[in-house]
Amino acid sequence: MSSPLILLPGDEVPSEYLPSNSSAPLRLGPGSRLLSQPPSTKPSSSNHILTATQAGILSTDNKRNAVSILSFSNRRYTPTPNDLVIAQVHHSSVDYFYCMITPQAPHALLGQLSFEGATKKTRPQLKGGDLVYARVLSTGLGPGAEVELTCVNPATGKAEPGGLGPLNGGMVFDISTGFAARLIRTSSAPPEQQEVAGLVVLDELGKKLEKAGGFEIAVGRNGKVWVDCSNSEDDAVRATVAIGRCLTTIDEHNLHPTDQRKLVTRILKEMKIES
């Protein structure tokens, strides 16, 4: 199991690759589906029969007892429950905002009250073109099923850490869905783990732009990344564009950590941003 395991849609995940942590429930990430769980006197991850729903590399996390399929770089996104997405409001009704998460998919539904502390009087007044950072709540069953989004944890009614809700200001850049997944996994990881994962651009940008006031970022699994550098005043637009250029270039050319650091330095210099 030293080499990565590549799976195609419909392939069964070999039992020997599944996490062995029987003290926690098996968590299914993007790209995996539970077909069945044979009866057993002792619950174990090895009892699960899983298949891949997308082409990619198998990823397991023994500590969290989680399984997911890391998709290759592509532009097509298939909504999956619990995914974080950046959605754009198209229009609204009394009960819902109708949002676009991909150009080719029907509008997703976001409840007017699916925000922390929202009531009929205090709910966000969103209009067409506004952006929200949301989580996929459900995808329904069968073709044409409606995708439902939420900006709160259904169990608590609170917005989860990470800034769920309306995204004001900033700019949005398009990236591949595979690169978006990598950014989400490494965005909150310590620098040493980012190095191991081969994606150090966010840590490097954070260091270089600290004097300019830093930046905010939200990454959607649907291949969208929102960046805001409003704290940097006059340099806000240039810094935002510079971050977007760094991310899209690294995604396009699959740069290694050393080249990522060089790219950040070069682009900030070209944009005349002091670091």
N, C-alpha and C positions, 0 to 999 in steps of 0.2 A: 504493500500500500504506500510505497514511497513516491510513486508517480501519481499525478492527479487523475481522478476518474472522470471521464467525459461521458455524459449521458445524453440521449436523444429523447424527444417526447414519446412517452409510452414505455420507456425502459424501466425495468424494476431495479430498485436500489439494492445491491447485495447486502445481506444481513450482516456480513462481517465488517461493513463500512459504517454501520449505524452506531450511534453513541451507546456506551455501556452503562450509563448512569441510570440505574433502575429506581433511584430514590426520588426522581423528579419526572413529571409527565413529559412525554415527547412533544416538542414544539416543532411545528411545521412552518418553515419559511417560504419565501417565494420560490415557485418552480417545483414544489413537491406536493403530492396528494396521497392521502391515506386510503388505500383500497379496502383493507380489512385487517382485523386483529384476531387471529385464531384464539380460541379459549385456552386458558392456561391457569394453573393454580397459582403461579407466581408471575406478577406483571413484570414484563421485561421489554426493553426496546427491540430485542431480537424477535419478538412475536409480531411486530408490525410488518405489514407488507406495503411498501411505498413505491410509487412510480413517479417519474419525472414528467412534468407538464410542459417543459421548455428545454431546449438544448443548452447545455452548459456544464460547468465543473461542479462536482459534488463538494459541498462544504458542511462540515459538522463541528459542533461546539459541545464537547463533553461536559463542561461545567454547567451550561444551560440546557443540556440534553436536546439540542436543536439540530435540525437538518434543513438545508436549503440548496438550491441549484443556482450557482452564479452564472448569469447569462453572459453571452459574449456581447461585444459592443454592437449595438444595433439601435435603430430609431423607433422600432415598434414596441409599444407597451400594452400589456394585458393586465387590467386591474385585478389585484389580489387583496383580499381582506387584510387589514392592518398596515398596508403600504402607506407611506407618506407621499402625498402628491401636491403639486402646485396647480391649482385649478383657476380658470378664468370665468368669471360670471358672464353669462350670455344674456339672460333675461330672468325675470322673477315672477312669481305668482303670490297669492296670499300666504301660502304655506311653505313654498320652496324657492331656492335659488337654483336655476338650471345652469350647470357649469360645464365647461369644456376641459377635459383632461388629455385628450388626444384628438387630432384633426379628423381621424377616420371613425371615431366611436360616437354613439349617441350621447346626449347630454347626461351628466350625472346629477343626482338630486342632493342638494344640501339644505336641510331644514332651516327655516328662518330662525328657529330657536336653538339650533345646534351650536351655540356659542356659550362660553362660560358666563353665567349670570344673566343670560338674555331673557327678556320678557317682551311682550308685544310693544311696550313703550321704549325699552332699552336695546332692542336688537339692532345689529349693525345695519345701516342704511346703505347697502351695496348697490351699485349700478353696473350696467354692462361695461365690461372691460376691466373691472376691479379684480384683484388677485386675492386668493385665500390659500393658506397652508392648511391642508386638511388630511385626515386619515380615512382610508377606504373602510367603511363600516360593513358593507355587504355587497355582493355582486349578483345575487339571485341565482336562479337555475335555468339552464337552457338558453338558446340563442335569443337575443333581443331583450334579455332580462335587464332591468334597470340597476345601475350602480348607485349606491347610496354613500354619501360622505358625511363626516362629522368633524367638528372642531373641539370636541370634548371627549373625555373618557365616559362611556355610557354608564359605567358602574358608579362613578363619583359625581358626574356632572361638572367636573373641573377640566380646564384646559391642561393638557399634559405638558411636561417640560419640553422645550424645543420651539416654542413660539407659535402654536397652532392659532389660527385666526386670520383676520385680514392682514395683507402685506401692503404697507403704505410706502410710497416712494420707491427708490431703488430701480434696478433694471433686471430683466430676465434674459438668460442665455440658454440656448439649446445645447444639450450634450447627449451622448448615447446613454441608453438605459443601463448598460453594463457599467459605465463610468459613474453614473449616478449612484448605483448600488455601492460601489467602492467608496465614494465620497461619504455616504451615509454611515458606512461601517467605521470609517477612520476619523470622522469629524470630531468625535468626542474622545478618541483614544489618545493616550499619552504619546509623546514624540517617538519613544523607542518602538512602540507598536506600529506607528505610522511608517517608520523606517522599514520594519520587517514586512509590512504590507506593500511596500514599494510606492507609497503615495504620501509625499511630504510637503506638497504644495501649500496646503492650508496652514501648516505650522510655519513654513517659511514666510508666507504672506503676512501672518500674524506678527512675526518678529519685525519684518521690514516696515509694516504700516502702523506699528505701535505709536510712533511719534505723531502720526497723522490722525490718531483717534481710533484706530482699529476699524473693523467692519462687521456687519451682520450678514449671515448667509443662511439660506434655507434651500435644501436639496430635495427635489421630488423624484420618486422612482419612475415617473413618467417622462424623464429626460429633460427636466427643467431645473435651473438653478437661479435663485433670486439673490442678488447682492445689493447691499446698501452701505454706503460710506458717508452718510449725512453728517457724521461728527467731524469730518475733515474739512468742513467749510468750503473754501475756494477750490480745494483739490478733490472735492467729493466726486464729481463726474469723472475726472481723469483716473482717480483711484478705482472707481467702480468698473470703468472700461478696462483698466489694466488687469484687474482680477478676472474679468470675463475672458480676456485674451489668453491669460495664463491657463485657465481651466480648459477652454476649447482647444488650445494648441496641444496640451498634454493628452487630451482625449484623442485627438486626431492622430498624433504621432506616437502614442504609448511610450512616453519618455520615462527613463529610469530616474531614481532620486537625484543623482548628481546632475543630470541634465535639467531636471525640474528646478533645482536651485539656480542654475545658470540662467534659465529662462526667466525666472522671477526677477533676478537682478537686471537682466537686459531690458525687459519690458518696462520696469519701473524707471530705468534710466531713459529709455526712449520717450516715456510719458512725462519726463522731468518731475518725478515725484521723489522727494527727499526721503531717505530711509536711514 
